[in-house]
């Protein structure tokens, strides 16, 4: 089942094969923050900022989650090469 990033039930991202793939996209976009809980102050954990959430989604016509992931991975690799 594909996943995407949502805000108030509006789909904001392309569909990706796994929830973990969407977390990577959200992190890269600056939508993930580290939160410290009272019970575990030494180990902050990542959460989505504001009203964002990752949920299963319906595919748009002709949308391919595997291709979306490959495109995102290729873009990230290109950015790493440019930064070097």
C-alpha positions as semicolon CSV with decimal commas, in nm:
position;residue;x (nm);y (nm);z (nm)
1;X;0,000;0,000;0,000
2;X;0,148;0,339;-0,096
3;X;0,190;0,628;0,149
4;X;0,200;1,007;0,117
5;X;0,233;1,319;0,329
6;X;-0,094;1,489;0,424
7;X;-0,205;1,806;0,600
8;X;-0,569;1,833;0,705
9;X;-0,658;1,542;0,472
10;X;-0,500;1,716;0,172
11;X;-0,236;1,506;-0,003
12;X;0,086;1,710;-0,024
13;X;0,336;1,466;-0,168
14;X;0,367;1,205;-0,434
15;X;0,292;0,846;-0,330
16;X;0,586;0,634;-0,212
17;X;0,611;0,258;-0,155
18;X;0,659;0,274;0,223
19;X;0,592;0,500;0,517
20;X;0,970;0,518;0,576
21;X;1,016;0,665;0,228
22;X;0,775;0,947;0,313
23;X;0,956;1,012;0,643
24;X;1,278;1,064;0,442
25;X;1,105;1,314;0,212
26;X;0,950;1,496;0,510
27;X;1,289;1,510;0,686
28;X;1,456;1,650;0,374
29;X;1,179;1,910;0,345
30;X;1,230;2,028;0,703
31;X;0,896;1,897;0,828
32;X;1,040;1,669;1,098
33;X;1,136;1,799;1,440
34;X;1,295;1,625;1,738
35;X;1,080;1,617;2,048
36;X;1,187;1,538;2,402
37;X;0,936;1,374;2,632
38;X;0,930;1,400;3,009
39;X;0,989;1,025;3,036
40;X;1,287;1,015;2,803
41;X;1,470;1,350;2,809
42;X;1,798;1,201;2,687
43;X;1,658;1,053;2,367
44;X;1,459;1,294;2,150
45;X;1,240;1,130;1,888
46;X;1,135;1,262;1,548
47;X;0,778;1,378;1,488
48;X;0,611;1,559;1,202
49;X;0,578;1,934;1,247
50;X;0,236;2,098;1,289
51;X;-0,061;1,924;1,128
52;X;0,135;1,697;0,895
53;X;0,080;1,322;0,891
54;X;0,182;1,024;0,685
55;X;-0,102;0,799;0,575
56;X;-0,185;0,534;0,320
57;X;-0,314;0,691;0,000
58;X;-0,485;0,627;-0,327
59;X;-0,266;0,651;-0,635
60;X;-0,322;0,923;-0,890
61;X;-0,376;0,796;-1,246
62;X;-0,043;0,680;-1,393
63;X;0,139;0,735;-1,062
64;X;0,413;0,484;-0,977
65;X;0,536;0,488;-0,613
66;X;0,853;0,293;-0,702
67;X;0,939;0,547;-0,974
68;X;0,870;0,835;-0,731
69;X;1,112;0,678;-0,481
70;X;1,378;0,622;-0,748
71;X;1,343;0,985;-0,863
72;X;1,376;1,111;-0,504
73;X;1,681;0,891;-0,442
74;X;1,842;1,010;-0,766
75;X;1,773;1,375;-0,673
76;X;1,923;1,326;-0,326
77;X;2,235;1,166;-0,479
78;X;2,272;1,456;-0,723
79;X;2,246;1,706;-0,438
80;X;2,517;1,520;-0,244
81;X;2,746;1,528;-0,545
82;X;2,688;1,900;-0,597
83;X;2,759;1,972;-0,231
84;X;3,095;1,792;-0,245
